[in-house]
Amino acid sequence: NLTGERACFSYVKRFLAEEKNTEAEKKTVSAGASNAIWTRTRLRDAGYEVEDVKCELCGMEDDTMHHRLWRCQHPEVVAQRRSVASKAMIEQAIAAGPMDATFQHGVILHPATY
């Protein structure tokens, strides 16, 4: 949680600047970093009527960003996750929990804060 702290978006900015990344990838990362992705749980919590907040893909847990990124067990999601994150990183992200800005949004504590 970075509440009250200076945030650093360097990793996000670097990803967005890399030509090898597709426009779709850049838009997705930008949306994730700016908290512009609305999961079913977030919609319900904001007062919208949502029939079911379970993940549409695996149906095992509530649809949250933490679940989508790190916990969903749908085979395609697991394969994609493993293609970009090591087992150690996945375990660290799960342990950090759903409020961790680094693993949920790619935002870190500003280095000048240290």
C-alpha positions as CSV (number, residue, x, y, z in Angstrom):
1,N,0.0,0.0,0.0
2,L,1.5,3.3,-1.1
3,T,-1.1,5.6,0.7
4,G,0.6,8.8,1.6
5,E,3.9,7.9,-0.2
6,R,5.5,9.0,-3.4
7,A,4.9,6.5,-6.2
8,C,7.2,5.6,-9.1
9,F,5.8,4.5,-12.5
10,S,9.2,3.9,-14.1
11,Y,8.5,0.2,-15.0
12,V,5.2,1.1,-16.5
13,K,6.7,4.0,-18.5
14,R,9.5,1.8,-19.7
15,F,7.0,-0.9,-20.9
16,L,4.9,1.6,-22.7
17,A,8.0,3.0,-24.5
18,E,9.3,-0.3,-25.8
19,E,8.5,-0.8,-29.5
20,K,8.4,-4.6,-29.2
21,N,5.2,-4.4,-27.1
22,T,1.9,-4.3,-29.1
23,E,-0.6,-1.5,-28.8
24,A,-3.0,-3.9,-27.0
25,E,-0.4,-4.8,-24.5
26,K,0.5,-1.2,-23.9
27,K,-3.2,-0.3,-23.4
28,T,-3.7,-3.1,-21.0
29,V,-0.7,-2.2,-18.9
30,S,-1.7,1.4,-18.9
31,A,-5.2,0.5,-17.8
32,G,-3.9,-1.7,-15.0
33,A,-1.4,0.9,-13.8
34,S,-4.1,3.5,-13.6
35,N,-6.7,1.3,-12.0
36,A,-9.0,1.5,-15.0
37,I,-10.0,-2.1,-15.1
38,W,-13.3,-2.9,-13.5
39,T,-13.7,-6.5,-12.3
40,R,-17.0,-8.0,-11.3
41,T,-16.2,-7.5,-7.6
42,R,-15.3,-3.9,-8.1
43,L,-18.5,-3.3,-10.0
44,R,-20.5,-4.8,-7.2
45,D,-18.7,-2.9,-4.5
46,A,-19.4,0.4,-6.5
47,G,-23.1,-0.4,-6.3
48,Y,-23.8,-2.0,-9.6
49,E,-26.0,-5.0,-9.8
50,V,-23.9,-8.0,-10.7
51,E,-25.4,-11.5,-10.7
52,D,-22.3,-13.4,-9.9
53,V,-18.9,-12.0,-8.9
54,K,-17.1,-15.3,-9.5
55,C,-14.3,-15.4,-12.2
56,E,-15.9,-16.1,-15.6
57,L,-12.9,-18.3,-16.6
58,C,-12.3,-20.6,-13.6
59,G,-15.3,-19.9,-11.4
60,M,-13.2,-20.7,-8.3
61,E,-12.8,-17.3,-6.7
62,D,-14.3,-13.8,-6.8
63,D,-13.2,-11.8,-9.9
64,T,-10.6,-9.3,-8.6
65,M,-7.4,-8.0,-10.1
66,H,-5.4,-10.1,-7.7
67,H,-7.3,-13.2,-8.8
68,R,-7.0,-12.4,-12.5
69,L,-3.3,-11.7,-12.4
70,W,-2.1,-14.2,-9.8
71,R,-4.6,-16.8,-8.7
72,C,-6.9,-17.8,-11.6
73,Q,-6.5,-21.4,-12.4
74,H,-8.0,-21.4,-15.9
75,P,-5.4,-23.3,-18.1
76,E,-4.9,-20.5,-20.6
77,V,-4.4,-17.9,-17.8
78,V,-1.9,-20.2,-16.0
79,A,0.0,-20.7,-19.2
80,Q,0.1,-17.0,-20.0
81,R,1.1,-16.1,-16.4
82,R,3.9,-18.7,-16.4
83,S,5.2,-17.3,-19.7
84,V,5.9,-13.9,-18.2
85,A,6.5,-14.5,-14.5
86,S,8.7,-16.9,-12.6
87,K,7.3,-19.3,-10.0
88,A,9.0,-17.3,-7.3
89,M,7.5,-14.1,-8.5
90,I,4.0,-15.7,-8.6
91,E,4.4,-16.9,-5.1
92,Q,5.7,-13.5,-3.9
93,A,2.7,-11.8,-5.6
94,I,0.2,-14.1,-4.0
95,A,1.8,-13.7,-0.6
96,A,1.8,-9.9,-1.0
97,G,-2.0,-9.9,-1.3
98,P,-4.5,-7.9,-3.2
99,M,-3.6,-4.5,-1.9
100,D,0.0,-4.5,-3.1
101,A,0.6,-1.8,-5.6
102,T,3.7,-3.4,-7.1
103,F,2.0,-6.6,-8.1
104,Q,-1.4,-5.2,-8.9
105,H,-0.4,-2.1,-10.8
106,G,3.3,-2.2,-11.5
107,V,3.8,0.9,-9.3
108,I,6.7,1.0,-6.8
109,L,7.6,3.2,-3.9
110,H,9.6,6.1,-5.3
111,P,13.4,5.5,-4.8
112,A,13.9,8.9,-3.2
113,T,11.7,7.7,-0.3
114,Y,14.4,5.2,0.8
